[in-house]
Every structure is written in structure tokens, then in C-alpha cells.
Amino acid sequence: MAYEPKTVGRCPNCDEVITRDWLLIEYESDGRPARFAECPDCRNVVHPSAE
């Protein structure tokens, strides 16, 4: 069975797919889930946009 990491969104800067492997923190803001992740391509810390 192949390992397929879950996608958490796309980088708003370069549009690269960000997987859970790059997730830095996940939290709740105003009752909604939010997260910060490092982009594997441009290496910026971003709020991944939904797929």
C-alpha cells in the first residue's frame, strides 16, 4: 500500500499543494478551524487555502 499524505490546502503565494507533513499548527479561531503550514516549494509560512 502506498503512503499518500492528506492535503491541507494550497500555498496562497505559489499555489503549491501543502500536505499534512508540512503542517506547523492547527487551532480554532472564531469557532472555525485554522492552520499554519510551511510551503514545501517557496518555504514561506502560510495559511493554506482550501482545495
Sequence and secondary structure as in RCSB ss.txt:
>XXXX:A:sequence
MAYEPKTVGRCPNCDEVITRDWLLIEYESDGRPARFAECPDCRNVVHPSAE
>XXXX:A:secstr
      EEEE TTT  EEEGGGEEEEEEETTEEEEEEE TTT  EE  B  
